[in-house]
Amino acid sequence: MMITRNNLNQVTFENEDARLLIQDVVSHTSACLYYYDTDIEITVFMALKIQERAYRADRQDSMYSASLTDIRHMPFRKPSHSRRVSALAAL
């Protein structure tokens, strides 16, 4: 389903902040967000990334869409602790 202001109650959010960020995106940008009946919980981190990309796309007059189907394949996942440690060790 495409996320709209009318069906936000069918989406699972980490907390109210995440819901408000996505509500802002669907209300004020031309982004298309697709959410499928999965176990995905939209976190504040994900919502911030979606909001950032949606507003950037609008400023550039381009289209932004996100398909929230599988958490392992989301380009805006929060880096795992092991990846952050590895990156710091490389410095």
Buried (B, 14 or more C-beta within 10 A) or exposed (E): EEBEEEEBEEBBBBEEEBBBBBBBBBEEBBBBBEBEEEEBBBBBBBBBBBBBBBBEBBEEEEEBEBEBBEEEEBEBBEEEEEEEEEEEEEE
